Amino acid sequence: MPEPTRPTPGILALAALFTFAGVMHFAAPQFFDRIVPPGLPMPARTATLLSGAAELAGGLGLLHPATRPAARWGLLALLLAVFPANVYMAQEPQKFGVPAWVAWARLPLQPVLMWLVWRAGRSRTQS
């Protein structure tokens, strides 16, 4: 069965989520700079801009069947790479102006998001 040319509503939602997040890395980078964990071997702004660009590329990549598999792998790698920032935020939520429960609640959402990306990026012939 050939790949559908239109993305499903779920893929559109994921594409919108990642594209919006990517844009926000450029529109309001200060917040993202602050959650880069200390000790990363690059400046926080570099990490912010690289992750924003990866989110934009992945989000847009989900929109076309030809780029969807690459977007899948790229977004999965990105989600793994940014997980330490989520842990850092959960460990010190007062630094970021978020309630501790919000910061901690984000952590189990990461595997769910990864599963959604995994499903969205597979071809229709894969299970």
C-alpha positions in Angstrom: 0.0 0.0 0.0 1.5 3.4 -0.9 2.3 6.0 1.7 -0.4 8.6 2.1 0.7 12.0 0.8 -1.1 13.9 3.6 0.1 13.8 7.2 -2.5 12.4 9.7 -3.9 14.8 12.3 -1.5 13.2 14.9 1.5 13.9 12.7 0.2 17.5 12.1 -0.1 18.0 15.8 3.5 16.7 16.5 4.8 18.8 13.6 3.1 21.9 15.0 4.5 21.1 18.5 8.1 20.7 17.4 7.9 23.6 15.0 6.5 26.0 17.6 9.1 24.9 20.1 11.8 25.4 17.6 10.6 28.9 16.8 10.5 29.7 20.5 14.2 28.8 20.8 14.9 31.7 18.5 12.2 34.1 19.6 12.8 33.7 23.4 16.2 32.0 23.7 16.9 33.3 27.3 14.6 30.8 28.9 16.1 27.9 27.0 19.6 29.2 27.7 18.8 29.0 31.5 17.8 25.4 31.4 21.0 24.2 29.7 22.7 22.1 32.4 26.0 23.4 33.7 29.0 21.5 32.4 27.8 21.1 28.8 30.8 21.4 26.5 29.3 24.3 24.5 27.9 27.7 25.4 24.2 27.6 26.4 23.2 29.8 23.5 24.8 27.4 21.1 22.9 24.5 22.6 19.6 26.5 22.5 20.0 27.4 18.8 21.1 23.9 17.8 18.2 22.3 19.6 15.8 24.9 18.2 17.1 24.3 14.7 16.7 20.5 15.2 13.1 20.9 16.4 12.3 23.0 13.4 13.9 20.6 11.0 12.2 17.6 12.7 8.8 19.2 12.9 8.9 20.2 9.3 10.4 16.9 8.3 7.4 15.1 9.7 5.1 16.8 7.2 6.3 14.8 4.1 6.5 11.0 3.8 9.9 11.2 2.1 11.5 13.1 5.1 9.4 11.5 7.9 11.8 8.6 8.7 14.8 11.0 9.0 12.7 13.4 11.1 11.7 10.5 13.3 15.4 9.5 14.1 16.4 13.1 14.4 13.6 14.0 16.9 14.3 10.8 18.9 18.0 11.8 19.2 17.0 15.4 20.1 14.6 14.2 22.8 17.3 12.0 24.3 19.8 14.9 24.1 17.6 17.4 25.8 16.4 15.1 28.6 19.2 16.2 30.9 17.9 19.8 30.7 14.5 18.5 31.8 16.1 16.7 34.7 18.1 19.8 35.6 14.9 21.9 35.6 13.2 19.3 37.8 16.0 19.3 40.3 16.0 23.1 40.7 12.6 24.4 39.6 12.9 27.6 41.7 15.6 28.8 39.3 13.1 28.6 36.4 10.0 30.0 38.0 7.9 26.8 37.6 6.3 24.7 40.4 8.2 21.6 41.3 5.3 19.4 40.3 5.2 20.8 36.8 9.0 20.3 36.3 8.7 16.7 37.6 5.6 15.9 35.6 7.4 16.8 32.4 9.9 13.9 32.9 7.5 11.0 32.3 6.0 12.8 29.4 9.3 12.5 27.5 9.0 8.7 26.8 5.4 9.3 25.7 6.6 12.0 23.3 9.3 9.6 22.1 6.7 6.9 21.5 4.5 9.4 19.5 7.5 10.4 17.4 8.4 6.8 16.8 4.8 6.0 15.6 4.5 9.2 13.5 7.8 8.6 11.8 7.4 5.0 10.7 6.2 4.2 7.3 2.7 2.7 6.9 4.2 -0.7 6.0 6.1 -0.9 9.3 4.5 -2.0 12.5 
